[in-house]
Amino acid sequence: MSPTPTPGQTVGPFFHYALPYPGDRDLVAPGTPGAVRLHGTVTDGDGAPVPDALVEIWQADPAGRVVARSGSLRRDGHTFTGFGRSSTDREGGYTFTTLTPGAVGGGLPFFAVTVFARGLLNRLFTRAYLPLADGAADALLASVPAERRATLLCRADDRGFVFDIRLTGEGETVFLRFPGQ
Amino acid sequence: MDTQAEISDEIAALSKEYDEAGVVETQPRVDYPPYRSSVLRHPTKDLHQADPEGVELWAPVFGPRDVDPLEADLTIQRGGDPIGERMVVTGRVVDGEGRPVRRQLVEIWQANAGGRYIHQRDQHPAALDPHFTGMGRCLTDDDGGYAFTTIKPGPYPWRNHRNAWRPAHIHFSLFGSEFTQRMVTQMYFPGDPLFALDPIYQSIVDPAARDRLVATYDHDLTQPEWCTGYRWDIVLTGSHRTLMEADTEGGDA
């Protein structure tokens, strides 16, 4: 018989001295050729910023390769590991310096995103698709009601991509449940 | 501010409703109003069912470059012995099929023996311990095993309601072999008198599921003249990639 998964719990208010680390949000050094910024704001049901959230991304490299390289916690400035972590600031903002993910297999390119926050009793998964995504061509996007699809798409800005995360209410981000959860 | 009695009444009502519904739940509810901070911070729409694809079928890799073995001992970080009850916490991280999660990152953080976090936002007037930061990391071994040496954390007050106290706990952050297995949770200690009063613990409405967050005191882990020992195993959700590989190979599992 399969064991039953352990329940999650909120990350709470006091993770800041434990989970963030130097270089956590810089998957590549700023200024690296091809570097882009992925950033956005986490907001609550009143539209107010969430200053004590933690956002993680996991992504392929620009060629669509899923890398298996250590070094995310102690970045050497040269190795792209595909993982990043950013706590939000007082305005609910998070930010990453990274490379544009390529498509893996036949799918559209996206950043896999996990969200944690004080007040959020279990982590949430979502995807931040690149803005070029044609929703009809992707199984997940096609399965999401059209009026909510935009919550899964980054917007382009002059330095990269913007992906806002709305935890609840008007414009609530589409969060994902994977089989077995 | 609400009283403990009001919060406890809400907890009891939700528990009764759960018992009557007869549908087993194994995870916390994200919509759990007795935890007041959750009200504006949980999705109101059903989570959207998705099959993991691409990068989601893999997980970040961490290695010896990332974690110094000394980071698993929270009692030696500040050049002196921290105050409190020294203990070891050990267990295994396995996936939904019971297979070990090997060579993967485990991160923990906790209050000190007096119930105080070093976090600047913690205003609880209990003493900081200059010899204790309360954070640690390790990599699991080839059997999925992890082990930390630390100090038993104290309970601490918070402002969910008047006279609110959290049961003593250690926060755990875990990765699996797939990004879909990522989780953060809290480990508690057996017999804590604050369990019934705590809306975060009680947000897991199923009693058997709540018990899965409680470590077991294990005298075989306790070391003479040195420290007490607790065991706590962690089960992540299933690994989709392995199932798909089994399918590809014609496996009938």
HADDOCK unambig.tbl for C-alpha pairs under 7 A between the chains (distance, minus, plus):
assign (segid A and resid 2 and name CA) (segid B and resid 96 and name CA) 6.17 0.50 0.50
assign (segid A and resid 2 and name CA) (segid B and resid 97 and name CA) 5.21 0.50 0.50
assign (segid A and resid 2 and name CA) (segid B and resid 98 and name CA) 6.53 0.50 0.50
assign (segid A and resid 3 and name CA) (segid B and resid 96 and name CA) 6.02 0.50 0.50
assign (segid A and resid 3 and name CA) (segid B and resid 97 and name CA) 6.66 0.50 0.50
assign (segid A and resid 3 and name CA) (segid B and resid 98 and name CA) 6.28 0.50 0.50
assign (segid A and resid 3 and name CA) (segid B and resid 235 and name CA) 6.94 0.50 0.50
assign (segid A and resid 4 and name CA) (segid B and resid 96 and name CA) 6.89 0.50 0.50
assign (segid A and resid 4 and name CA) (segid B and resid 235 and name CA) 6.77 0.50 0.50
assign (segid A and resid 5 and name CA) (segid B and resid 96 and name CA) 6.33 0.50 0.50
assign (segid A and resid 5 and name CA) (segid B and resid 235 and name CA) 4.67 0.50 0.50
assign (segid A and resid 5 and name CA) (segid B and resid 236 and name CA) 5.21 0.50 0.50
assign (segid A and resid 5 and name CA) (segid B and resid 237 and name CA) 5.42 0.50 0.50
assign (segid A and resid 6 and name CA) (segid B and resid 212 and name CA) 6.08 0.50 0.50
assign (segid A and resid 6 and name CA) (segid B and resid 234 and name CA) 5.88 0.50 0.50
assign (segid A and resid 6 and name CA) (segid B and resid 235 and name CA) 5.12 0.50 0.50
assign (segid A and resid 6 and name CA) (segid B and resid 236 and name CA) 6.39 0.50 0.50
assign (segid A and resid 7 and name CA) (segid B and resid 26 and name CA) 6.32 0.50 0.50
assign (segid A and resid 7 and name CA) (segid B and resid 27 and name CA) 4.59 0.50 0.50
assign (segid A and resid 7 and name CA) (segid B and resid 28 and name CA) 6.41 0.50 0.50
assign (segid A and resid 7 and name CA) (segid B and resid 185 and name CA) 6.96 0.50 0.50
assign (segid A and resid 7 and name CA) (segid B and resid 209 and name CA) 6.74 0.50 0.50
assign (segid A and resid 8 and name CA) (segid B and resid 27 and name CA) 6.34 0.50 0.50
assign (segid A and resid 8 and name CA) (segid B and resid 28 and name CA) 6.57 0.50 0.50
assign (segid A and resid 8 and name CA) (segid B and resid 183 and name CA) 6.30 0.50 0.50
assign (segid A and resid 8 and name CA) (segid B and resid 184 and name CA) 5.69 0.50 0.50
assign (segid A and resid 8 and name CA) (segid B and resid 185 and name CA) 4.44 0.50 0.50
assign (segid A and resid 9 and name CA) (segid B and resid 28 and name CA) 6.91 0.50 0.50
assign (segid A and resid 9 and name CA) (segid B and resid 184 and name CA) 6.21 0.50 0.50
assign (segid A and resid 9 and name CA) (segid B and resid 185 and name CA) 4.23 0.50 0.50
assign (segid A and resid 9 and name CA) (segid B and resid 186 and name CA) 5.96 0.50 0.50
assign (segid A and resid 10 and name CA) (segid B and resid 185 and name CA) 6.52 0.50 0.50
assign (segid A and resid 11 and name CA) (segid B and resid 184 and name CA) 6.30 0.50 0.50
assign (segid A and resid 11 and name CA) (segid B and resid 185 and name CA) 7.00 0.50 0.50
assign (segid A and resid 14 and name CA) (segid B and resid 119 and name CA) 5.88 0.50 0.50
assign (segid A and resid 17 and name CA) (segid B and resid 119 and name CA) 6.42 0.50 0.50
assign (segid A and resid 18 and name CA) (segid B and resid 109 and name CA) 6.03 0.50 0.50
assign (segid A and resid 18 and name CA) (segid B and resid 135 and name CA) 5.53 0.50 0.50
assign (segid A and resid 44 and name CA) (segid B and resid 40 and name CA) 5.53 0.50 0.50
assign (segid A and resid 44 and name CA) (segid B and resid 41 and name CA) 5.37 0.50 0.50
assign (segid A and resid 45 and name CA) (segid B and resid 40 and name CA) 4.64 0.50 0.50
assign (segid A and resid 45 and name CA) (segid B and resid 41 and name CA) 6.41 0.50 0.50
assign (segid A and resid 59 and name CA) (segid B and resid 55 and name CA) 6.02 0.50 0.50
assign (segid A and resid 60 and name CA) (segid B and resid 55 and name CA) 6.21 0.50 0.50
assign (segid A and resid 66 and name CA) (segid B and resid 55 and name CA) 6.06 0.50 0.50
assign (segid A and resid 68 and name CA) (segid B and resid 60 and name CA) 6.68 0.50 0.50
assign (segid A and resid 68 and name CA) (segid B and resid 61 and name CA) 5.58 0.50 0.50
assign (segid A and resid 69 and name CA) (segid B and resid 61 and name CA) 5.68 0.50 0.50
assign (segid A and resid 70 and name CA) (segid B and resid 61 and name CA) 4.99 0.50 0.50
assign (segid A and resid 70 and name CA) (segid B and resid 62 and name CA) 4.49 0.50 0.50
assign (segid A and resid 70 and name CA) (segid B and resid 63 and name CA) 5.28 0.50 0.50
assign (segid A and resid 70 and name CA) (segid B and resid 65 and name CA) 6.99 0.50 0.50
assign (segid A and resid 70 and name CA) (segid B and resid 66 and name CA) 6.98 0.50 0.50
assign (segid A and resid 71 and name CA) (segid B and resid 62 and name CA) 6.41 0.50 0.50
assign (segid A and resid 71 and name CA) (segid B and resid 65 and name CA) 6.08 0.50 0.50
assign (segid A and resid 71 and name CA) (segid B and resid 66 and name CA) 5.52 0.50 0.50
assign (segid A and resid 72 and name CA) (segid B and resid 62 and name CA) 6.98 0.50 0.50
assign (segid A and resid 72 and name CA) (segid B and resid 66 and name CA) 6.92 0.50 0.50
assign (segid A and resid 73 and name CA) (segid B and resid 66 and name CA) 5.08 0.50 0.50
assign (segid A and resid 74 and name CA) (segid B and resid 65 and name CA) 6.89 0.50 0.50
assign (segid A and resid 74 and name CA) (segid B and resid 66 and name CA) 5.37 0.50 0.50
assign (segid A and resid 83 and name CA) (segid B and resid 60 and name CA) 6.12 0.50 0.50
assign (segid A and resid 104 and name CA) (segid B and resid 54 and name CA) 5.19 0.50 0.50
assign (segid A and resid 105 and name CA) (segid B and resid 54 and name CA) 6.70 0.50 0.50
assign (segid A and resid 112 and name CA) (segid B and resid 56 and name CA) 6.57 0.50 0.50
assign (segid A and resid 119 and name CA) (segid B and resid 37 and name CA) 4.49 0.50 0.50
assign (segid A and resid 119 and name CA) (segid B and resid 38 and name CA) 4.15 0.50 0.50
assign (segid A and resid 119 and name CA) (segid B and resid 41 and name CA) 5.97 0.50 0.50
assign (segid A and resid 120 and name CA) (segid B and resid 30 and name CA) 6.33 0.50 0.50
assign (segid A and resid 120 and name CA) (segid B and resid 38 and name CA) 5.64 0.50 0.50
assign (segid A and resid 120 and name CA) (segid B and resid 41 and name CA) 5.77 0.50 0.50
assign (segid A and resid 120 and name CA) (segid B and resid 42 and name CA) 5.97 0.50 0.50
assign (segid A and resid 121 and name CA) (segid B and resid 28 and name CA) 6.48 0.50 0.50
assign (segid A and resid 121 and name CA) (segid B and resid 29 and name CA) 6.90 0.50 0.50
assign (segid A and resid 121 and name CA) (segid B and resid 30 and name CA) 5.03 0.50 0.50
assign (segid A and resid 122 and name CA) (segid B and resid 28 and name CA) 6.78 0.50 0.50
assign (segid A and resid 122 and name CA) (segid B and resid 30 and name CA) 6.31 0.50 0.50
assign (segid A and resid 123 and name CA) (segid B and resid 183 and name CA) 6.61 0.50 0.50
assign (segid A and resid 140 and name CA) (segid B and resid 50 and name CA) 6.51 0.50 0.50
assign (segid A and resid 167 and name CA) (segid B and resid 41 and name CA) 5.58 0.50 0.50
assign (segid A and resid 167 and name CA) (segid B and resid 42 and name CA) 5.77 0.50 0.50
assign (segid A and resid 167 and name CA) (segid B and resid 43 and name CA) 5.59 0.50 0.50
assign (segid A and resid 168 and name CA) (segid B and resid 40 and name CA) 6.66 0.50 0.50
assign (segid A and resid 168 and name CA) (segid B and resid 41 and name CA) 6.10 0.50 0.50
assign (segid A and resid 168 and name CA) (segid B and resid 42 and name CA) 5.64 0.50 0.50
assign (segid A and resid 168 and name CA) (segid B and resid 43 and name CA) 4.63 0.50 0.50
assign (segid A and resid 168 and name CA) (segid B and resid 44 and name CA) 5.95 0.50 0.50
assign (segid A and resid 169 and name CA) (segid B and resid 44 and name CA) 6.80 0.50 0.50
assign (segid A and resid 174 and name CA) (segid B and resid 48 and name CA) 6.66 0.50 0.50
assign (segid A and resid 175 and name CA) (segid B and resid 47 and name CA) 5.31 0.50 0.50
assign (segid A and resid 175 and name CA) (segid B and resid 48 and name CA) 5.97 0.50 0.50
assign (segid A and resid 176 and name CA) (segid B and resid 47 and name CA) 5.11 0.50 0.50
assign (segid A and resid 176 and name CA) (segid B and resid 48 and name CA) 4.62 0.50 0.50
assign (segid A and resid 176 and name CA) (segid B and resid 49 and name CA) 5.83 0.50 0.50
assign (segid A and resid 176 and name CA) (segid B and resid 50 and name CA) 6.07 0.50 0.50
assign (segid A and resid 177 and name CA) (segid B and resid 47 and name CA) 5.42 0.50 0.50
assign (segid A and resid 177 and name CA) (segid B and resid 48 and name CA) 5.61 0.50 0.50
assign (segid A and resid 177 and name CA) (segid B and resid 49 and name CA) 4.82 0.50 0.50
assign (segid A and resid 177 and name CA) (segid B and resid 50 and name CA) 5.96 0.50 0.50
assign (segid A and resid 178 and name CA) (segid B and resid 49 and name CA) 5.95 0.50 0.50
assign (segid A and resid 178 and name CA) (segid B and resid 50 and name CA) 5.29 0.50 0.50
assign (segid A and resid 178 and name CA) (segid B and resid 51 and name CA) 5.86 0.50 0.50
assign (segid A and resid 178 and name CA) (segid B and resid 52 and name CA) 6.54 0.50 0.50
assign (segid A and resid 179 and name CA) (segid B and resid 51 and name CA) 6.71 0.50 0.50
assign (segid A and resid 180 and name CA) (segid B and resid 237 and name CA) 6.52 0.50 0.50
assign (segid A and resid 180 and name CA) (segid B and resid 238 and name CA) 6.27 0.50 0.50
assign (segid A and resid 181 and name CA) (segid B and resid 237 and name CA) 6.67 0.50 0.50
